[in-house]
């Protein structure tokens, strides 16, 4: 039995710093862009995240791409 994966949806998640706690620890938050095209390149998505957040006062801590797949029998 062969199993194949079928791409479903993806989400681009940008983790950014949103200030500090009273104790001085950084506070991080995240924004997600859902339904990213499965054929979009990782490089293009990274550049988009950086470009969008260059308009913000918050520094980017991390850029993540979360992909979902369906596994099914061939």
Secondary structure, 3 states (H helix, E strand, C coil): CCEEEEEEEEEEEEEEEEEECCCCCEEEEEEEEECCCCCCCHHHHHHHHHHHHCCCCCCEEEEEEEEEEEEEEC
